[in-house]
Amino acid sequence: MKIVRFNVGDTLVLKKPHPCGGDRFRVLRTGSEVRIVCLACGRDMTLGREKLDCAIKKVLAEENL
């Protein structure tokens, strides 16, 4: 299993889209369970780290303003 590195504030592009149609999620909390929020509809969810690692297509790093 490949461990994907990401931090709080990063944007994740997942393989499957959310039911609203969005495929980009912002990381709110990391750990053994990761809390993410859909950038299209605002729904937040908590997923297990192993399940999320398999679902990630790309990690977009947080932009420093």
PyMOL Python script that loads the backbone (N, CA, C, O; Angstrom):
from pymol import cmd

cmd.read_pdbstr("""\
ATOM      1  N   MET A   1       0.839  -1.179   0.000  1.00  0.00           N
ATOM      2  CA  MET A   1       0.000   0.000   0.000  1.00  0.00           C
ATOM      3  C   MET A   1       0.883   1.240   0.000  1.00  0.00           C
ATOM      4  O   MET A   1       1.862   1.316   0.743  1.00  0.00           O
ATOM      5  N   LYS A   2       0.533   2.209  -0.835  1.00  0.00           N
ATOM      6  CA  LYS A   2       1.286   3.449  -0.953  1.00  0.00           C
ATOM      7  C   LYS A   2       0.698   4.494  -0.002  1.00  0.00           C
ATOM      8  O   LYS A   2      -0.510   4.733  -0.008  1.00  0.00           O
ATOM      9  N   ILE A   3       1.547   5.112   0.808  1.00  0.00           N
ATOM     10  CA  ILE A   3       1.107   6.148   1.733  1.00  0.00           C
ATOM     11  C   ILE A   3       1.270   7.505   1.038  1.00  0.00           C
ATOM     12  O   ILE A   3       2.362   7.872   0.604  1.00  0.00           O
ATOM     13  N   VAL A   4       0.167   8.228   0.946  1.00  0.00           N
ATOM     14  CA  VAL A   4       0.165   9.533   0.288  1.00  0.00           C
ATOM     15  C   VAL A   4       0.396  10.610   1.344  1.00  0.00           C
ATOM     16  O   VAL A   4      -0.259  10.611   2.386  1.00  0.00           O
ATOM     17  N   ARG A   5       1.319  11.520   1.078  1.00  0.00           N
ATOM     18  CA  ARG A   5       1.629  12.602   2.014  1.00  0.00           C
ATOM     19  C   ARG A   5       0.788  13.829   1.687  1.00  0.00           C
ATOM     20  O   ARG A   5       0.796  14.310   0.554  1.00  0.00           O
ATOM     21  N   PHE A   6       0.062  14.332   2.683  1.00  0.00           N
ATOM     22  CA  PHE A   6      -0.671  15.583   2.554  1.00  0.00           C
ATOM     23  C   PHE A   6      -0.823  16.207   3.920  1.00  0.00           C
ATOM     24  O   PHE A   6      -0.687  15.527   4.936  1.00  0.00           O
ATOM     25  N   ASN A   7      -1.106  17.506   3.954  1.00  0.00           N
ATOM     26  CA  ASN A   7      -1.212  18.271   5.182  1.00  0.00           C
ATOM     27  C   ASN A   7      -2.563  18.968   5.253  1.00  0.00           C
ATOM     28  O   ASN A   7      -3.315  19.000   4.279  1.00  0.00           O
ATOM     29  N   VAL A   8      -2.857  19.524   6.423  1.00  0.00           N
ATOM     30  CA  VAL A   8      -4.085  20.291   6.598  1.00  0.00           C
ATOM     31  C   VAL A   8      -4.035  21.498   5.668  1.00  0.00           C
ATOM     32  O   VAL A   8      -3.023  22.196   5.603  1.00  0.00           O
ATOM     33  N   GLY A   9      -5.122  21.740   4.953  1.00  0.00           N
ATOM     34  CA  GLY A   9      -5.190  22.848   4.011  1.00  0.00           C
ATOM     35  C   GLY A   9      -4.960  22.445   2.570  1.00  0.00           C
ATOM     36  O   GLY A   9      -5.313  23.197   1.662  1.00  0.00           O
ATOM     37  N   ASP A  10      -4.375  21.274   2.330  1.00  0.00           N
ATOM     38  CA  ASP A  10      -4.155  20.804   0.965  1.00  0.00           C
ATOM     39  C   ASP A  10      -5.480  20.429   0.320  1.00  0.00           C
ATOM     40  O   ASP A  10      -6.447  20.108   1.009  1.00  0.00           O
ATOM     41  N   THR A  11      -5.517  20.471  -1.006  1.00  0.00           N
ATOM     42  CA  THR A  11      -6.689  20.057  -1.767  1.00  0.00           C
ATOM     43  C   THR A  11      -6.407  18.700  -2.393  1.00  0.00           C
ATOM     44  O   THR A  11      -5.362  18.501  -3.013  1.00  0.00           O
ATOM     45  N   LEU A  12      -7.335  17.773  -2.233  1.00  0.00           N
ATOM     46  CA  LEU A  12      -7.206  16.425  -2.789  1.00  0.00           C
ATOM     47  C   LEU A  12      -8.156  16.270  -3.968  1.00  0.00           C
ATOM     48  O   LEU A  12      -9.312  16.689  -3.899  1.00  0.00           O
ATOM     49  N   VAL A  13      -7.675  15.674  -5.039  1.00  0.00           N
ATOM     50  CA  VAL A  13      -8.520  15.297  -6.165  1.00  0.00           C
ATOM     51  C   VAL A  13      -8.707  13.789  -6.050  1.00  0.00           C
ATOM     52  O   VAL A  13      -7.736  13.034  -6.093  1.00  0.00           O
ATOM     53  N   LEU A  14      -9.965  13.350  -5.901  1.00  0.00           N
ATOM     54  CA  LEU A  14     -10.249  11.932  -5.717  1.00  0.00           C
ATOM     55  C   LEU A  14     -10.633  11.269  -7.032  1.00  0.00           C
ATOM     56  O   LEU A  14     -11.058  11.939  -7.973  1.00  0.00           O
ATOM     57  N   LYS A  15     -10.480   9.947  -7.091  1.00  0.00           N
ATOM     58  CA  LYS A  15     -10.791   9.181  -8.296  1.00  0.00           C
ATOM     59  C   LYS A  15     -12.273   9.225  -8.624  1.00  0.00           C
ATOM     60  O   LYS A  15     -12.647   9.400  -9.784  1.00  0.00           O
ATOM     61  N   LYS A  16     -13.119   9.068  -7.617  1.00  0.00           N
ATOM     62  CA  LYS A  16     -14.563   9.097  -7.826  1.00  0.00           C
ATOM     63  C   LYS A  16     -15.116  10.435  -7.346  1.00  0.00           C
ATOM     64  O   LYS A  16     -14.707  10.928  -6.295  1.00  0.00           O
ATOM     65  N   PRO A  17     -16.044  11.032  -8.103  1.00  0.00           N
ATOM     66  CA  PRO A  17     -16.611  12.305  -7.656  1.00  0.00           C
ATOM     67  C   PRO A  17     -17.616  12.123  -6.524  1.00  0.00           C
ATOM     68  O   PRO A  17     -18.176  11.041  -6.344  1.00  0.00           O
ATOM     69  N   HIS A  18     -17.835  13.176  -5.777  1.00  0.00           N
ATOM     70  CA  HIS A  18     -18.861  13.228  -4.735  1.00  0.00           C
ATOM     71  C   HIS A  18     -20.232  13.194  -5.443  1.00  0.00           C
ATOM     72  O   HIS A  18     -20.308  13.582  -6.608  1.00  0.00           O
ATOM     73  N   PRO A  19     -21.299  12.752  -4.791  1.00  0.00           N
ATOM     74  CA  PRO A  19     -22.619  12.735  -5.437  1.00  0.00           C
ATOM     75  C   PRO A  19     -23.062  14.092  -6.006  1.00  0.00           C
ATOM     76  O   PRO A  19     -23.888  14.130  -6.918  1.00  0.00           O
ATOM     77  N   CYS A  20     -22.532  15.194  -5.490  1.00  0.00           N
ATOM     78  CA  CYS A  20     -22.883  16.522  -6.018  1.00  0.00           C
ATOM     79  C   CYS A  20     -22.170  16.798  -7.341  1.00  0.00           C
ATOM     80  O   CYS A  20     -22.537  17.733  -8.052  1.00  0.00           O
ATOM     81  N   GLY A  21     -21.167  16.006  -7.676  1.00  0.00           N
ATOM     82  CA  GLY A  21     -20.426  16.185  -8.928  1.00  0.00           C
ATOM     83  C   GLY A  21     -19.015  16.703  -8.740  1.00  0.00           C
ATOM     84  O   GLY A  21     -18.213  16.646  -9.673  1.00  0.00           O
ATOM     85  N   GLY A  22     -18.687  17.209  -7.554  1.00  0.00           N
ATOM     86  CA  GLY A  22     -17.341  17.728  -7.294  1.00  0.00           C
ATOM     87  C   GLY A  22     -16.350  16.616  -6.993  1.00  0.00           C
ATOM     88  O   GLY A  22     -16.706  15.603  -6.392  1.00  0.00           O
ATOM     89  N   ASP A  23     -15.101  16.807  -7.414  1.00  0.00           N
ATOM     90  CA  ASP A  23     -14.074  15.795  -7.132  1.00  0.00           C
ATOM     91  C   ASP A  23     -12.905  16.369  -6.336  1.00  0.00           C
ATOM     92  O   ASP A  23     -11.896  15.689  -6.151  1.00  0.00           O
ATOM     93  N   ARG A  24     -13.026  17.626  -5.858  1.00  0.00           N
ATOM     94  CA  ARG A  24     -11.963  18.264  -5.075  1.00  0.00           C
ATOM     95  C   ARG A  24     -12.416  18.452  -3.635  1.00  0.00           C
ATOM     96  O   ARG A  24     -13.532  18.896  -3.363  1.00  0.00           O
ATOM     97  N   PHE A  25     -11.510  18.097  -2.716  1.00  0.00           N
ATOM     98  CA  PHE A  25     -11.806  18.151  -1.293  1.00  0.00           C
ATOM     99  C   PHE A  25     -10.666  18.821  -0.558  1.00  0.00           C
ATOM    100  O   PHE A  25      -9.503  18.615  -0.907  1.00  0.00           O
ATOM    101  N   ARG A  26     -10.973  19.620   0.456  1.00  0.00           N
ATOM    102  CA  ARG A  26      -9.971  20.296   1.289  1.00  0.00           C
ATOM    103  C   ARG A  26      -9.785  19.482   2.565  1.00  0.00           C
ATOM    104  O   ARG A  26     -10.767  19.035   3.158  1.00  0.00           O
ATOM    105  N   VAL A  27      -8.535  19.283   2.995  1.00  0.00           N
ATOM    106  CA  VAL A  27      -8.217  18.536   4.209  1.00  0.00           C
ATOM    107  C   VAL A  27      -8.389  19.451   5.416  1.00  0.00           C
ATOM    108  O   VAL A  27      -7.772  20.515   5.482  1.00  0.00           O
ATOM    109  N   LEU A  28      -9.236  19.039   6.383  1.00  0.00           N
ATOM    110  CA  LEU A  28      -9.454  19.809   7.601  1.00  0.00           C
ATOM    111  C   LEU A  28      -8.683  19.254   8.786  1.00  0.00           C
ATOM    112  O   LEU A  28      -8.265  20.010   9.662  1.00  0.00           O
ATOM    113  N   ARG A  29      -8.487  17.914   8.823  1.00  0.00           N
ATOM    114  CA  ARG A  29      -7.804  17.279   9.953  1.00  0.00           C
ATOM    115  C   ARG A  29      -7.176  15.997   9.459  1.00  0.00           C
ATOM    116  O   ARG A  29      -7.760  15.300   8.629  1.00  0.00           O
ATOM    117  N   THR A  30      -5.982  15.672   9.960  1.00  0.00           N
ATOM    118  CA  THR A  30      -5.306  14.436   9.574  1.00  0.00           C
ATOM    119  C   THR A  30      -5.117  13.543  10.787  1.00  0.00           C
ATOM    120  O   THR A  30      -5.287  13.980  11.926  1.00  0.00           O
ATOM    121  N   GLY A  31      -4.772  12.314  10.541  1.00  0.00           N
ATOM    122  CA  GLY A  31      -4.563  11.317  11.587  1.00  0.00           C
ATOM    123  C   GLY A  31      -4.974   9.963  11.041  1.00  0.00           C
ATOM    124  O   GLY A  31      -4.918   9.740   9.831  1.00  0.00           O
ATOM    125  N   SER A  32      -5.389   9.047  11.923  1.00  0.00           N
ATOM    126  CA  SER A  32      -5.845   7.740  11.460  1.00  0.00           C
ATOM    127  C   SER A  32      -7.184   7.872  10.737  1.00  0.00           C
ATOM    128  O   SER A  32      -7.524   7.044   9.891  1.00  0.00           O
ATOM    129  N   GLU A  33      -7.938   8.913  11.072  1.00  0.00           N
ATOM    130  CA  GLU A  33      -9.136   9.289  10.332  1.00  0.00           C
ATOM    131  C   GLU A  33      -8.921  10.709   9.831  1.00  0.00           C
ATOM    132  O   GLU A  33      -8.439  11.566  10.572  1.00  0.00           O
ATOM    133  N   VAL A  34      -9.275  10.957   8.585  1.00  0.00           N
ATOM    134  CA  VAL A  34      -9.040  12.248   7.959  1.00  0.00           C
ATOM    135  C   VAL A  34     -10.383  12.920   7.712  1.00  0.00           C
ATOM    136  O   VAL A  34     -11.307  12.301   7.185  1.00  0.00           O
ATOM    137  N   ARG A  35     -10.486  14.194   8.096  1.00  0.00           N
ATOM    138  CA  ARG A  35     -11.706  14.950   7.861  1.00  0.00           C
ATOM    139  C   ARG A  35     -11.487  15.829   6.644  1.00  0.00           C
ATOM    140  O   ARG A  35     -10.528  16.598   6.587  1.00  0.00           O
ATOM    141  N   ILE A  36     -12.395  15.708   5.655  1.00  0.00           N
ATOM    142  CA  ILE A  36     -12.305  16.479   4.424  1.00  0.00           C
ATOM    143  C   ILE A  36     -13.640  17.166   4.163  1.00  0.00           C
ATOM    144  O   ILE A  36     -14.679  16.742   4.669  1.00  0.00           O
ATOM    145  N   VAL A  37     -13.598  18.226   3.372  1.00  0.00           N
ATOM    146  CA  VAL A  37     -14.818  18.943   3.006  1.00  0.00           C
ATOM    147  C   VAL A  37     -14.843  19.092   1.481  1.00  0.00           C
ATOM    148  O   VAL A  37     -13.831  19.415   0.857  1.00  0.00           O
ATOM    149  N   CYS A  38     -16.028  18.849   0.895  1.00  0.00           N
ATOM    150  CA  CYS A  38     -16.210  18.976  -0.550  1.00  0.00           C
ATOM    151  C   CYS A  38     -16.196  20.457  -0.903  1.00  0.00           C
ATOM    152  O   CYS A  38     -16.894  21.252  -0.274  1.00  0.00           O
ATOM    153  N   LEU A  39     -15.402  20.834  -1.907  1.00  0.00           N
ATOM    154  CA  LEU A  39     -15.310  22.232  -2.296  1.00  0.00           C
ATOM    155  C   LEU A  39     -16.486  22.666  -3.165  1.00  0.00           C
ATOM    156  O   LEU A  39     -16.691  23.863  -3.367  1.00  0.00           O
ATOM    157  N   ALA A  40     -17.263  21.713  -3.684  1.00  0.00           N
ATOM    158  CA  ALA A  40     -18.408  22.058  -4.530  1.00  0.00           C
ATOM    159  C   ALA A  40     -19.657  22.358  -3.698  1.00  0.00           C
ATOM    160  O   ALA A  40     -20.331  23.361  -3.932  1.00  0.00           O
ATOM    161  N   CYS A  41     -19.969  21.487  -2.721  1.00  0.00           N
ATOM    162  CA  CYS A  41     -21.223  21.650  -1.967  1.00  0.00           C
ATOM    163  C   CYS A  41     -21.015  21.997  -0.495  1.00  0.00           C
ATOM    164  O   CYS A  41     -21.967  22.405   0.170  1.00  0.00           O
ATOM    165  N   GLY A  42     -19.795  21.846   0.034  1.00  0.00           N
ATOM    166  CA  GLY A  42     -19.519  22.196   1.424  1.00  0.00           C
ATOM    167  C   GLY A  42     -19.758  21.087   2.422  1.00  0.00           C
ATOM    168  O   GLY A  42     -19.596  21.317   3.621  1.00  0.00           O
ATOM    169  N   ARG A  43     -20.130  19.908   1.996  1.00  0.00           N
ATOM    170  CA  ARG A  43     -20.372  18.785   2.892  1.00  0.00           C
ATOM    171  C   ARG A  43     -19.051  18.273   3.437  1.00  0.00           C
ATOM    172  O   ARG A  43     -18.107  18.071   2.673  1.00  0.00           O
ATOM    173  N   ASP A  44     -18.964  18.058   4.756  1.00  0.00           N
ATOM    174  CA  ASP A  44     -17.727  17.501   5.316  1.00  0.00           C
ATOM    175  C   ASP A  44     -17.966  16.069   5.752  1.00  0.00           C
ATOM    176  O   ASP A  44     -19.077  15.675   6.106  1.00  0.00           O
ATOM    177  N   MET A  45     -16.880  15.302   5.713  1.00  0.00           N
ATOM    178  CA  MET A  45     -16.962  13.874   6.043  1.00  0.00           C
ATOM    179  C   MET A  45     -15.653  13.415   6.652  1.00  0.00           C
ATOM    180  O   MET A  45     -14.607  14.037   6.462  1.00  0.00           O
ATOM    181  N   THR A  46     -15.727  12.327   7.380  1.00  0.00           N
ATOM    182  CA  THR A  46     -14.554  11.712   7.989  1.00  0.00           C
ATOM    183  C   THR A  46     -14.356  10.339   7.365  1.00  0.00           C
ATOM    184  O   THR A  46     -15.270   9.515   7.346  1.00  0.00           O
ATOM    185  N   LEU A  47     -13.145  10.104   6.853  1.00  0.00           N
ATOM    186  CA  LEU A  47     -12.814   8.826   6.224  1.00  0.00           C
ATOM    187  C   LEU A  47     -11.593   8.228   6.905  1.00  0.00           C
ATOM    188  O   LEU A  47     -10.736   8.947   7.419  1.00  0.00           O
ATOM    189  N   GLY A  48     -11.528   6.899   6.901  1.00  0.00           N
ATOM    190  CA  GLY A  48     -10.344   6.216   7.400  1.00  0.00           C
ATOM    191  C   GLY A  48      -9.159   6.494   6.479  1.00  0.00           C
ATOM    192  O   GLY A  48      -9.326   6.642   5.268  1.00  0.00           O
ATOM    193  N   ARG A  49      -7.964   6.563   7.057  1.00  0.00           N
ATOM    194  CA  ARG A  49      -6.763   6.919   6.290  1.00  0.00           C
ATOM    195  C   ARG A  49      -6.490   5.926   5.164  1.00  0.00           C
ATOM    196  O   ARG A  49      -6.133   6.334   4.059  1.00  0.00           O
ATOM    197  N   GLU A  50      -6.654   4.622   5.427  1.00  0.00           N
ATOM    198  CA  GLU A  50      -6.375   3.609   4.414  1.00  0.00           C
ATOM    199  C   GLU A  50      -7.318   3.741   3.226  1.00  0.00           C
ATOM    200  O   GLU A  50      -6.892   3.644   2.075  1.00  0.00           O
ATOM    201  N   LYS A  51      -8.593   3.961   3.505  1.00  0.00           N
ATOM    202  CA  LYS A  51      -9.576   4.101   2.434  1.00  0.00           C
ATOM    203  C   LYS A  51      -9.305   5.357   1.611  1.00  0.00           C
ATOM    204  O   LYS A  51      -9.413   5.333   0.385  1.00  0.00           O
ATOM    205  N   LEU A  52      -8.956   6.447   2.279  1.00  0.00           N
ATOM    206  CA  LEU A  52      -8.681   7.695   1.567  1.00  0.00           C
ATOM    207  C   LEU A  52      -7.418   7.591   0.722  1.00  0.00           C
ATOM    208  O   LEU A  52      -7.383   8.111  -0.393  1.00  0.00           O
ATOM    209  N   ASP A  53      -6.378   6.930   1.233  1.00  0.00           N
ATOM    210  CA  ASP A  53      -5.138   6.768   0.470  1.00  0.00           C
ATOM    211  C   ASP A  53      -5.387   6.077  -0.864  1.00  0.00           C
ATOM    212  O   ASP A  53      -4.752   6.418  -1.862  1.00  0.00           O
ATOM    213  N   CYS A  54      -6.303   5.111  -0.897  1.00  0.00           N
ATOM    214  CA  CYS A  54      -6.632   4.403  -2.134  1.00  0.00           C
ATOM    215  C   CYS A  54      -7.447   5.264  -3.087  1.00  0.00           C
ATOM    216  O   CYS A  54      -7.405   5.049  -4.298  1.00  0.00           O
ATOM    217  N   ALA A  55      -8.183   6.231  -2.565  1.00  0.00           N
ATOM    218  CA  ALA A  55      -9.092   7.045  -3.381  1.00  0.00           C
ATOM    219  C   ALA A  55      -8.450   8.302  -3.955  1.00  0.00           C
ATOM    220  O   ALA A  55      -9.064   8.970  -4.787  1.00  0.00           O
ATOM    221  N   ILE A  56      -7.230   8.645  -3.537  1.00  0.00           N
ATOM    222  CA  ILE A  56      -6.603   9.893  -3.978  1.00  0.00           C
ATOM    223  C   ILE A  56      -5.992   9.730  -5.370  1.00  0.00           C
ATOM    224  O   ILE A  56      -5.252   8.785  -5.643  1.00  0.00           O
ATOM    225  N   LYS A  57      -6.326  10.682  -6.236  1.00  0.00           N
ATOM    226  CA  LYS A  57      -5.736  10.734  -7.570  1.00  0.00           C
ATOM    227  C   LYS A  57      -4.545  11.695  -7.595  1.00  0.00           C
ATOM    228  O   LYS A  57      -3.505  11.389  -8.178  1.00  0.00           O
ATOM    229  N   LYS A  58      -4.708  12.879  -6.945  1.00  0.00           N
ATOM    230  CA  LYS A  58      -3.657  13.895  -6.955  1.00  0.00           C
ATOM    231  C   LYS A  58      -3.789  14.770  -5.715  1.00  0.00           C
ATOM    232  O   LYS A  58      -4.895  14.981  -5.216  1.00  0.00           O
ATOM    233  N   VAL A  59      -2.666  15.281  -5.216  1.00  0.00           N
ATOM    234  CA  VAL A  59      -2.647  16.223  -4.092  1.00  0.00           C
ATOM    235  C   VAL A  59      -2.179  17.570  -4.615  1.00  0.00           C
ATOM    236  O   VAL A  59      -1.110  17.686  -5.215  1.00  0.00           O
ATOM    237  N   LEU A  60      -3.007  18.594  -4.374  1.00  0.00           N
ATOM    238  CA  LEU A  60      -2.653  19.964  -4.733  1.00  0.00           C
ATOM    239  C   LEU A  60      -2.271  20.680  -3.460  1.00  0.00           C
ATOM    240  O   LEU A  60      -3.104  20.835  -2.566  1.00  0.00           O
ATOM    241  N   ALA A  61      -1.025  21.122  -3.357  1.00  0.00           N
ATOM    242  CA  ALA A  61      -0.535  21.749  -2.126  1.00  0.00           C
ATOM    243  C   ALA A  61      -1.248  23.071  -1.870  1.00  0.00           C
ATOM    244  O   ALA A  61      -1.715  23.730  -2.799  1.00  0.00           O
ATOM    245  N   GLU A  62      -1.323  23.444  -0.604  1.00  0.00           N
ATOM    246  CA  GLU A  62      -1.944  24.701  -0.202  1.00  0.00           C
ATOM    247  C   GLU A  62      -1.150  25.872  -0.769  1.00  0.00           C
ATOM    248  O   GLU A  62       0.079  25.896  -0.707  1.00  0.00           O
ATOM    249  N   GLU A  63      -1.868  26.834  -1.318  1.00  0.00           N
ATOM    250  CA  GLU A  63      -1.202  28.019  -1.871  1.00  0.00           C
ATOM    251  C   GLU A  63      -0.958  29.025  -0.759  1.00  0.00           C
ATOM    252  O   GLU A  63      -1.861  29.331   0.020  1.00  0.00           O
ATOM    253  N   ASN A  64       0.243  29.529  -0.688  1.00  0.00           N
ATOM    254  CA  ASN A  64       0.583  30.545   0.312  1.00  0.00           C
ATOM    255  C   ASN A  64       0.293  31.917  -0.260  1.00  0.00           C
ATOM    256  O   ASN A  64       0.871  32.312  -1.273  1.00  0.00           O
ATOM    257  N   LEU A  65      -0.603  32.642   0.390  1.00  0.00           N
ATOM    258  CA  LEU A  65      -0.979  33.966  -0.109  1.00  0.00           C
ATOM    259  C   LEU A  65      -0.156  35.035   0.543  1.00  0.00           C
ATOM    260  O   LEU A  65      -0.332  36.216   0.247  1.00  0.00           O
TER     261      LEU A  65
END
""", "prot")
cmd.dss("prot")
cmd.show_as("cartoon", "prot")
cmd.util.cbc("prot")
cmd.orient("prot")
